[in-house]
Structure formats: C-alpha cells, structure tokens
C-alpha cells in the first residue's frame, strides 16, 4: 500500500492520464529523498557540513578553479548565499580560494587535498548506494534514467532563463 492510500488520501496521479501530475509527485518525493541523502553525504564529508554544500563540492570537483559567481549562477542562488557556504567550507579545510589573476575582484575555488579525499569518499558511498538500490535494473535503464534526468535539468534551466528574461522585459515595459 502506498503512503497516500494508507492515509486515505486520493490515489496517486496516473502517468498515462496525468503525466505532469505524476511527474510532479515523483519529483517531489525524489527531492525529499535527495535532500535526506545529501545531508548524509555532507556528514560523511564533515560532521559540520550543511547538506546544501554537497552539490557545491561536486561542482568544484568537476570544475576546479570555478568562481563563486559561476556557482551562484549554476545553482540559481544568490552570491551572498554561495559566499557564506564557501566561507564555511574554507573554515572546515575543504576548499581553497585564491584571487583570480585575470580579474582580481573574483576568486578561483578549488578543493583542498583533504576536501577532495573526503568528497571522493562520499561520492563513492553514494555511487555504492545507487548500485545497491538499483542492482535489479538493467544498465541500459540506469543510463536512460541518467540521460532523461540530464535532459529534464537542462530543459528546466532553459525554461527558467526564458521566463526570467520575459519577466525582465515585462518589468522594463512597466516602468
């Protein structure tokens, strides 16, 4: 029995007749579970690390020398939020910031050796969890899921950028 049925709630949206309703529900559950998993990953990296820092560390690991402004744009958060998170990660010895030689107003961010080792350990644990929980899946299905999630993310980012641009045009015309 599904949790919605156990509490007398309406049945789950049917993916055939209500694909966007079903997708919204699955994304909501996925996000809730991902937040919990990110908190666990963050604790593996450092007991005092916030869950929201795990994706930042992953991005820095993939793109060493990234700038705080790039992180803010990539994750759709304010620069002040990223700056606070980076300061905390610097204090924990996970990242290093150095002045960008091409633009002294910016800083290039890299993982420290300890940060890289701790991140890799947590990432390996997460991959192990995925391998264990999806062990009954065909590898092609896992690859298709990864491809579809990437496509979803890219399309949502593109749509949000289009909406933001349209909102800015509307605001400019309202002035």
ZAMARGU-4260 file (C-alpha; in steps of 0.2 Angstrom, whole numbers, plus 5000, padded with zeros to 4 digits):
<rodrens>
0) 5000/5000/5000 | 5007/5017/4995 | 5008/5030/5009 | 4994/5041/5001 | 4982/5026/5001
5) 4987/5022/5019 | 4981/5039/5025 | 4965/5040/5015 | 4972/5052/5003 | 4967/5052/4984
10) 4976/5039/4973 | 4992/5043/4965 | 4992/5053/4948 | 4991/5041/4934 | 5006/5044/4922
15) 4996/5039/4907 | 4981/5051/4910 | 4990/5064/4921 | 5008/5063/4916 | 5013/5081/4923
20) 5004/5077/4939 | 5013/5061/4941 | 5030/5069/4936 | 5027/5082/4949 | 5023/5069/4963
25) 5038/5059/4959 | 5050/5074/4958 | 5043/5080/4975 | 5047/5063/4983 | 5064/5062/4974
30) 5069/5079/4980 | 5064/5075/4998 | 5074/5059/4997 | 5088/5068/4989 | 5089/5081/5002
35) 5090/5067/5015 | 5104/5059/5006 | 5113/5075/5003 | 5113/5078/5022 | 5120/5060/5024
40) 5133/5064/5011 | 5138/5080/5019 | 5140/5072/5036 | 5152/5059/5028 | 5162/5073/5021
45) 5162/5083/5038 | 5151/5082/5053 | 5148/5101/5052 | 5145/5102/5034 | 5127/5108/5028
50) 5118/5097/5016 | 5117/5111/5003 | 5136/5111/5002 | 5137/5093/4994 | 5132/5099/4977
55) 5144/5114/4978 | 5158/5102/4982 | 5153/5091/4967 | 5153/5106/4955 | 5170/5112/4962
60) 5177/5094/4960 | 5171/5094/4942 | 5177/5112/4938 | 5192/5116/4948 | 5195/5135/4948
65) 5177/5139/4947 | 5172/5156/4953 | 5159/5160/4967 | 5148/5169/4954 | 5148/5154/4942
70) 5142/5143/4957 | 5128/5155/4961 | 5123/5156/4943 | 5124/5137/4941 | 5113/5133/4956
75) 5102/5148/4954 | 5106/5156/4971 | 5112/5172/4977 | 5131/5176/4978 | 5129/5180/4996
80) 5122/5163/4999 | 5137/5155/4990 | 5149/5166/4998 | 5143/5160/5016 | 5144/5142/5011
85) 5161/5144/5003 | 5167/5153/5019 | 5161/5138/5030 | 5170/5126/5018 | 5186/5136/5019
90) 5184/5136/5038 | 5182/5117/5038 | 5198/5115/5027 | 5188/5108/5012 | 5190/5122/4999
95) 5204/5135/4995 | 5200/5152/4987 | 5213/5162/4978 | 5212/5178/4969 | 5208/5176/4950
100) 5224/5183/4941 | 5213/5188/4926 | 5200/5198/4937 | 5206/5202/4955 | 5188/5205/4960
105) 5185/5186/4958 | 5191/5171/4967 | 5195/5154/4960 | 5189/5140/4971 | 5197/5123/4972
110) 5196/5108/4983 | 5210/5106/4996 | 5218/5089/4996 | 5208/5084/5011 | 5192/5091/5003
115) 5195/5081/4988 | 5198/5065/4998 | 5183/5067/5008 | 5172/5072/4993 | 5178/5056/4984
120) 5174/5045/4999 | 5156/5052/5000 | 5154/5051/4981 | 5160/5033/4981 | 5147/5029/4995
125) 5133/5037/4985 | 5138/5028/4970 | 5138/5012/4980 | 5121/5016/4987 | 5114/5018/4969
130) 5122/5002/4963 | 5115/4993/4978 | 5097/5000/4977 | 5096/4998/4958 | 5105/4982/4957
135) 5090/4974/4949 | 5090/4987/4935 | 5097/4984/4918 | 5112/4995/4915 | 5104/5002/4900
140) 5089/5008/4910 | 5101/5016/4923 | 5109/5025/4908 | 5092/5030/4901 | 5087/5037/4918
145) 5103/5047/4919 | 5100/5054/4901 | 5082/5058/4904 | 5086/5067/4921 | 5100/5077/4912
150) 5088/5082/4898 | 5075/5087/4911 | 5088/5098/4921 | 5094/5106/4905 | 5076/5110/4899
155) 5070/5117/4916 | 5086/5128/4917 | 5082/5134/4899 | 5064/5137/4903 | 5068/5147/4919
160) 5080/5158/4909 | 5067/5161/4896 | 5055/5166/4909 | 5067/5177/4919 | 5071/5186/4903
165) 5052/5188/4899 | 5049/5195/4916 | 5063/5207/4914 | 5056/5213/4898 | 5039/5215/4906
170) 5046/5225/4921 | 5056/5236/4909 | 5040/5240/4899 | 5030/5243/4915 | 5042/5257/4920
</rodrens>
